Amino acid sequence: MAGRREKLRRVGIIPEYRGFTPDGLASGDAIDMTVDELEALRLCDLEGLNQEAVAQQMGIARATVAAICSRAHRKVANALVNGRALIIEGGNIAYSPITTATAAWPAKEVDTMRVATTYDNGNIFMHFGRSEQFKIYDIQDGKVLNEQVVGTGGTGHGALAGLLANGGVDTLICGGIGGGAINALAQACITVYAGAQGSCDACVEALIAGTLAQNGEATCGCHGHDHDHAHEHGESCSCHDHHEHEGHEGCSCH
């Protein structure tokens, strides 16, 4: 009889930082930690939830949480004590963005595309992970219907993709962005135009005109170790509540 398929583990944050190395030459092979193992550590050790609460959030049994945490703790200890690199990748997961406060965000109308730009005094803010504000635009039939500046409410870099997804964003225009954030936004089915600069309004006008360069690659090297293994080793994710961005995929580069 065929073995039972492993249940998907829900994760609220797709990690932006996917690789850690010791200060000096690493010893031995790198240690692989799966995304669901990191999520269990985040919920148990960083958020301070008990295993029952973690099990409910991840959609698995409490005993499974205990086993995942035990395995993850050993991996972290091995990396720290023995000077081995730690790579975060893989896992049988379903991305389920964490609930964030989006009360200040206006309701999104049907059949509109919502665009968000990183925002700093009217211009594109140049580091996505440190964004404190976004300017959002609702676009329909090539026209901007509504626009508004909204705050992140102190949301950390690892949860910004969830904030945008919960806010109904379809497309992000930003400056510098890391590989992990690119992966997180892709899992949330958000199209990325990275490397933009200048006026937010002008960038959105270029998007509508089809002349904004679409760069979905990492444009920020500040993390040092980006390991883009979004779907290797069995890692799987599903998108939630986003439609295809027809009519905007073919924007040419300038």
Residue pairs with C-beta under 8 A, 6 or more apart in sequence:
6 92
7 59
7 60
7 92
8 59
8 92
8 93
8 94
8 236
8 238
9 36
9 39
9 58
9 59
9 60
9 68
9 91
9 92
9 93
9 94
10 57
10 58
10 59
10 93
10 94
10 95
10 96
11 35
11 36
11 39
11 58
11 91
11 93
11 94
11 95
11 96
12 39
12 57
12 96
12 97
12 98
12 159
12 162
13 39
13 42
13 98
13 158
13 159
13 161
13 162
13 184
14 35
14 95
14 158
14 161
14 180
14 183
14 184
14 187
14 237
15 35
15 38
15 88
15 158
15 180
15 184
16 129
16 157
16 158
16 178
16 179
16 180
16 181
16 184
16 223
17 88
17 178
17 180
17 223
17 225
18 87
18 88
18 89
18 179
18 180
18 225
18 226
18 227
18 228
18 229
19 85
19 86
19 87
19 88
19 224
19 225
19 226
19 227
20 79
20 85
20 86
20 225
21 85
21 86
21 225
22 79
22 83
22 84
22 85
24 83
26 83
26 84
26 85
27 82
27 83
27 84
28 82
28 84
29 84
30 84
30 85
30 86
30 87
31 75
31 78
31 79
31 84
31 85
31 86
31 87
32 87
32 88
32 89
32 90
32 233
33 72
33 75
33 76
33 86
33 87
33 88
33 89
34 88
34 89
34 90
34 91
34 93
34 233
34 235
35 88
35 89
35 90
35 91
35 93
35 235
36 58
36 68
36 91
36 92
36 93
37 68
37 71
37 72
37 75
37 91
38 72
38 88
39 58
39 93
40 54
40 58
40 65
40 68
40 69
40 72
41 69
41 72
41 73
41 76
43 49
43 53
43 54
43 57
43 58
44 50
44 51
44 54
44 65
44 69
49 57
51 62
51 65
51 66
51 69
52 62
54 62
54 65
55 61
55 62
55 64
55 65
58 65
59 94
75 86
76 86
78 84
79 85
79 86
87 227
87 229
88 227
89 227
89 229
89 232
89 233
89 235
90 229
90 232
90 233
90 234
90 235
91 233
91 234
91 235
92 234
92 235
92 236
93 235
93 236
93 237
94 236
94 237
94 238
95 184
95 187
95 188
95 237
95 238
95 239
95 240
96 240
97 159
97 161
97 162
97 163
97 165
97 166
97 188
97 240
98 159
98 162
99 166
100 153
100 155
100 159
100 162
100 163
100 166
101 153
102 150
102 163
102 166
102 167
104 150
104 151
105 136
105 148
105 150
105 167
105 168
106 136
106 138
106 146
106 148
108 114
108 138
108 168
109 138
109 140
109 145
111 140
112 138
112 139
112 140
112 145
113 138
113 139
113 140
113 170
113 171
113 245
113 248
114 136
114 137
114 138
114 139
114 167
114 168
114 169
114 170
114 171
115 136
115 137
115 138
115 139
115 169
115 170
115 171
115 172
115 173
115 204
115 207
116 134
116 135
116 136
116 137
116 164
116 167
116 169
116 171
116 172
116 173
117 124
117 134
117 135
117 136
117 137
117 172
117 173
117 174
117 196
117 200
117 203
117 204
118 124
118 125
118 126
118 127
118 128
118 131
118 133
118 134
118 172
118 173
118 174
118 175
119 125
119 131
119 133
119 134
119 135
119 149
119 200
120 126
120 133
122 199
122 200
122 201
123 197
123 198
123 199
123 200
124 173
124 174
124 175
124 196
124 197
124 198
124 199
124 200
124 203
125 131
125 132
125 133
125 174
125 175
126 175
126 176
126 197
127 175
127 176
127 177
127 220
127 222
128 157
128 160
128 172
128 174
128 175
128 176
128 177
128 178
128 181
128 194
128 220
129 157
129 160
129 177
129 178
129 181
129 220
130 157
131 152
131 160
131 174
132 151
132 152
133 149
133 150
133 151
133 152
134 149
134 150
134 152
134 164
135 147
135 148
135 149
135 150
135 200
136 147
136 148
136 149
136 150
136 167
136 169
137 144
137 146
137 147
137 204
138 144
138 145
138 146
138 147
139 145
139 204
139 208
142 208
143 208
144 204
144 208
150 167
152 160
152 163
153 163
155 162
155 163
157 181
158 184
160 181
160 184
161 181
161 184
161 185
161 187
161 188
161 190
162 184
162 188
164 172
164 185
164 188
164 190
165 188
165 189
165 190
165 240
165 241
165 242
168 241
169 190
170 189
170 190
170 191
170 242
170 243
170 245
171 190
171 191
171 192
171 193
171 207
171 245
171 248
172 185
172 190
172 191
172 192
172 193
173 193
173 196
173 200
173 203
173 204
173 207
173 212
174 192
174 193
174 194
174 196
175 194
175 195
175 196
175 197
175 219
176 194
176 195
176 219
176 220
176 222
177 192
177 194
177 218
177 219
177 220
178 218
178 220
178 222
178 223
178 226
179 218
179 223
179 226
179 227
179 228
180 223
180 226
181 218
182 192
182 194
182 216
182 217
182 218
182 228
183 228
183 230
185 192
186 192
186 216
186 230
187 230
187 237
187 239
188 239
188 240
188 242
189 239
189 240
189 242
190 242
191 214
191 216
191 245
191 248
191 249
192 214
192 215
192 216
193 203
193 207
193 212
193 213
193 214
193 215
193 216
193 251
194 215
194 216
194 217
194 218
194 219
195 213
195 215
195 219
196 203
196 212
196 213
203 212
206 212
206 254
207 248
207 251
210 248
210 250
210 251
210 252
211 251
211 252
211 254
212 251
212 254
213 251
213 252
213 253
213 254
214 249
214 251
214 253
215 253
218 226
218 228
229 235
230 237
231 237
